[in-house]
């Protein structure tokens, strides 16, 4: 095949290099549900990993991900995907908005992750690695469940997923933020204190509200 034929037959090229395997097709399950979605993301991970050898940054991420997964499991959270330096997850029980149990689980899980930071940093430093610092963001809303395939055992798509990623930097280092939709569901809970921070611009007249979360003492 000549370069000219590739240029004039792009679909033929795609047929050759992209296998038509149903296992790899993105498919929606058709299930739409409202959940609390969360993300925990390491601060300055690119700079930190650049200064470590391969075995060092592998161990660094393993300490982080394993620790977050254990805390998540304790509060009924389910991991969706990890990118090494971040973990995306959701809380199935938050589908029942009347009991608020899933919302409390999400908040308590976030606080437990933050409260574990000092111990995790100590563990990391004992292994000759930098301290671990991270930010946590959560929001609530409708998501679409993706069919599992060979690329991903599970995935979700929807505004809460996007907002968790975009507003994560609004959190303080070793802090928590939630989006406005989740705030409306938890603002009357008495064990927590919420403080509005700079909202995230979504291209509309008003910024999407974002709130820091603290435990009341």
Backbone torsions as a table, in degrees:
resi	resn	phi	psi	omega
1	UNK	NA	128.7	-178.5
2	UNK	-84.7	164.6	175.9
3	UNK	-60.7	-35.6	-179.5
4	UNK	-64.9	-41.2	-179.4
5	UNK	-67.3	-32.6	175.8
6	UNK	-64.8	-40.9	-178.3
7	UNK	-67.8	-34.5	-175.7
8	UNK	-93.0	-11.8	179.8
9	UNK	-128.9	65.4	-177.7
10	UNK	-62.8	-31.7	-178.6
11	UNK	-69.5	-33.1	176.2
12	UNK	-64.9	-39.2	177.6
13	UNK	-62.4	-45.3	-179.6
14	UNK	-61.6	-39.7	179.7
15	UNK	-62.7	-31.0	-178.1
16	UNK	-80.2	-36.2	-173.0
17	UNK	-99.9	-16.4	-180.0
18	UNK	-111.8	107.9	-178.6
19	UNK	-67.7	138.9	178.2
20	UNK	-88.3	69.8	-178.4
21	UNK	-107.9	125.0	-178.2
22	UNK	-63.9	-24.8	179.7
23	UNK	-62.0	-24.0	-174.5
24	UNK	-106.8	2.7	179.0
25	UNK	-78.2	139.7	174.9
26	UNK	-78.0	126.5	-178.6
27	UNK	-137.0	142.1	177.7
28	UNK	-93.8	140.0	179.4
29	UNK	-75.9	-16.9	-175.3
30	UNK	87.4	-5.6	-179.8
31	UNK	-89.2	123.9	175.5
32	UNK	-119.0	127.0	-176.8
33	UNK	-143.6	154.6	175.9
34	UNK	-96.8	127.0	-178.3
35	UNK	-137.8	160.7	163.1
36	UNK	-80.9	124.6	177.6
37	UNK	-111.4	140.6	179.7
38	UNK	-134.3	157.3	175.7
39	UNK	-143.4	132.6	172.4
40	UNK	-117.6	129.7	-170.2
41	UNK	-134.5	129.1	179.6
42	UNK	-67.2	137.9	178.0
43	UNK	-79.8	132.7	176.0
44	UNK	58.0	36.2	-175.5
45	UNK	-65.0	-36.3	-179.2
46	UNK	-63.1	-46.1	179.3
47	UNK	-64.8	-41.7	-178.1
48	UNK	-65.4	-48.3	-177.7
49	UNK	-65.4	-30.1	178.6
50	UNK	-65.6	-24.9	-179.3
51	UNK	-94.3	5.3	-178.7
52	UNK	-115.8	152.8	170.6
53	UNK	-71.8	166.6	-176.1
54	UNK	-58.0	-44.8	-179.5
55	UNK	-67.0	-27.8	179.3
56	UNK	-70.4	-50.0	-178.0
57	UNK	-72.3	-26.8	173.6
58	UNK	-62.6	-46.9	179.8
59	UNK	-64.9	-38.2	179.5
60	UNK	-59.3	-47.9	-180.0
61	UNK	-69.6	-35.1	179.3
62	UNK	-64.1	-44.0	177.3
63	UNK	-58.0	-45.8	-178.9
64	UNK	-64.0	-54.4	-173.8
65	UNK	-66.8	-43.1	179.5
66	UNK	-63.7	-40.2	179.8
67	UNK	-66.6	-44.7	178.8
68	UNK	-63.8	-40.0	-179.2
69	UNK	-64.6	-38.3	178.5
70	UNK	-65.2	-43.5	178.5
71	UNK	-65.3	-42.7	-180.0
72	UNK	-59.0	-44.4	-179.7
73	UNK	-62.0	-37.7	-179.2
74	UNK	-61.0	-28.3	-177.0
75	UNK	-106.9	14.0	175.3
76	UNK	79.8	14.6	178.5
77	UNK	-82.6	153.5	-179.2
78	UNK	-120.4	123.4	176.0
79	UNK	-65.4	140.6	175.6
80	UNK	-103.8	-51.1	178.7
81	UNK	-158.5	154.2	172.8
82	UNK	-126.6	146.0	176.8
83	UNK	-114.0	23.9	-178.0
84	UNK	86.0	-60.0	-178.5
85	UNK	-99.2	5.0	177.9
86	UNK	-150.8	158.6	179.3
87	UNK	-136.4	127.0	176.6
88	UNK	-105.1	138.8	-174.4
89	UNK	-153.6	170.4	177.2
90	UNK	-145.4	167.6	-178.2
91	UNK	-119.2	104.0	-176.0
92	UNK	-56.6	-35.0	-176.4
93	UNK	-71.4	-11.1	176.9
94	UNK	-74.1	-6.6	174.8
95	UNK	-63.8	-27.1	176.2
96	UNK	-91.9	93.4	-174.3
97	UNK	-75.9	-11.6	-177.1
98	UNK	-76.3	-36.6	-175.3
99	UNK	-82.7	-25.0	-177.4
100	UNK	67.9	3.0	-177.3
101	UNK	-61.7	-44.2	-179.6
102	UNK	-64.7	-31.9	178.9
103	UNK	-71.5	-42.0	176.4
104	UNK	-63.2	-41.1	178.4
105	UNK	-59.5	-41.3	179.1
106	UNK	-63.4	-46.5	180.0
107	UNK	-65.3	-44.7	-178.9
108	UNK	-65.7	-36.9	177.3
109	UNK	-63.5	-45.1	178.9
110	UNK	-60.3	-44.7	179.9
111	UNK	-65.7	-38.9	178.2
112	UNK	-64.1	-38.6	176.9
113	UNK	-61.9	-42.8	179.0
114	UNK	-67.5	-41.2	-179.1
115	UNK	-67.7	-19.5	178.1
116	UNK	-86.9	-4.9	-172.3
117	UNK	-59.8	-43.7	-177.6
118	UNK	-63.0	-42.6	179.0
119	UNK	-66.1	-41.4	179.8
120	UNK	-65.5	-38.8	177.0
121	UNK	-64.0	-39.9	178.1
122	UNK	-62.8	-43.6	178.3
123	UNK	-62.0	-43.3	179.5
124	UNK	-62.7	-44.3	-178.7
125	UNK	-68.4	-32.7	175.8
126	UNK	-62.2	-27.3	178.3
127	UNK	-91.8	14.0	178.5
128	UNK	74.1	23.9	-176.9
129	UNK	-115.0	163.6	178.9
130	UNK	-65.8	164.2	176.1
131	UNK	-66.5	157.7	-179.6
132	UNK	-103.4	121.6	174.5
133	UNK	-128.0	144.0	-176.2
134	UNK	-153.5	168.2	176.2
135	UNK	-123.9	149.1	179.9
136	UNK	-125.2	135.5	176.4
137	UNK	-133.7	143.6	179.4
138	UNK	-141.8	151.5	173.0
139	UNK	-152.9	172.3	-175.0
140	UNK	-131.2	141.8	176.1
141	UNK	161.9	-174.9	-176.0
142	UNK	-77.5	135.4	175.4
143	UNK	-132.5	156.5	175.8
144	UNK	-104.3	131.0	179.1
145	UNK	-82.9	130.0	177.5
146	UNK	-90.6	143.6	176.4
147	UNK	-65.8	135.0	174.9
148	UNK	-62.5	144.9	173.9
149	UNK	-149.8	-171.6	-177.2
150	UNK	-71.0	-14.8	177.4
151	UNK	-85.2	-32.4	-176.2
152	UNK	-154.4	129.3	178.5
153	UNK	-67.2	-26.0	179.6
154	UNK	-163.4	148.7	174.9
155	UNK	-156.5	158.0	175.8
156	UNK	-134.1	153.2	177.1
157	UNK	-134.0	144.2	177.2
158	UNK	156.6	168.8	-177.9
159	UNK	-53.8	-40.7	-179.6
160	UNK	-61.6	-34.9	178.4
161	UNK	-65.0	-46.4	179.8
162	UNK	-62.7	-43.0	-177.3
163	UNK	-67.8	-37.5	177.9
164	UNK	-57.6	-41.7	180.0
165	UNK	-69.1	-44.7	-173.4
166	UNK	-73.1	-34.7	-175.2
167	UNK	-95.3	1.9	-178.0
168	UNK	-57.0	-37.8	-178.6
169	UNK	-72.4	-10.1	174.7
170	UNK	-74.0	-16.9	179.6
171	UNK	-78.0	150.0	170.6
172	UNK	-66.9	159.7	172.3
173	UNK	-61.2	129.9	-173.9
174	UNK	58.6	42.6	178.6
175	UNK	-133.0	175.8	-174.4
176	UNK	-128.1	138.1	168.5
177	UNK	-129.4	151.8	173.0
178	UNK	-128.6	154.6	178.1
179	UNK	-82.5	167.6	-176.0
180	UNK	-60.5	-35.0	-179.8
181	UNK	-67.6	-38.5	176.4
182	UNK	-71.5	-38.1	178.5
183	UNK	-55.9	-40.7	179.5
184	UNK	-62.0	-27.2	-179.4
185	UNK	-84.8	-21.6	-172.8
186	UNK	-120.2	-2.3	-172.0
187	UNK	-62.5	-21.5	-179.4
188	UNK	-93.4	-0.1	177.6
189	UNK	-73.6	131.6	-168.2
190	UNK	-86.7	-11.2	-175.1
191	UNK	-88.8	2.0	-173.8
192	UNK	-131.7	153.2	176.2
193	UNK	-117.5	134.2	-177.4
194	UNK	-119.2	137.4	179.4
195	UNK	-131.3	122.5	-179.1
196	UNK	-70.4	135.0	177.3
197	UNK	-116.8	-178.4	179.1
198	UNK	-56.4	128.4	-179.3
199	UNK	-73.4	169.2	179.0
200	UNK	-101.2	125.9	-179.3
201	UNK	-72.2	127.1	177.4
202	UNK	-114.9	21.5	175.0
203	UNK	82.1	7.2	177.8
204	UNK	-102.8	-175.6	-176.9
205	UNK	-64.1	-37.2	-177.9
206	UNK	-116.0	148.2	176.7
207	UNK	-75.6	150.8	176.4
208	UNK	-72.2	125.5	-175.5
209	UNK	-68.5	142.5	-179.9
210	UNK	-132.1	140.9	-175.3
211	UNK	-130.7	136.7	169.1
212	UNK	-78.5	151.2	-177.9
213	UNK	-122.0	134.9	177.7
214	UNK	-136.2	154.4	173.4
215	UNK	-84.4	134.6	175.1
216	UNK	-73.6	139.2	-179.7
217	UNK	-103.3	NA	NA
